[in-house]
Amino acid sequence: MWKNYLKIMYRNLWRYKAYSLLNILGLSIGLASTFLIFFVGTSGTQL
């Protein structure tokens, strides 16, 4: 079952290259900014 999911994922990545790149880029920017906000927020408040 996982093999089928991976096959579909690779097929869609190659078929829709620009759309996939935009989604992956947006996800990575969102995760990086979330971690940055979390680390800055926790390091600024010392109890």
Summary of the structure (lengths in Angstrom):
residues: 47
radius of gyration: 17.0
end to end distance: 48.5
largest distance: 51.6
contacts: 82
relative contact order: 0.08
helix: 89%
strand: 0%
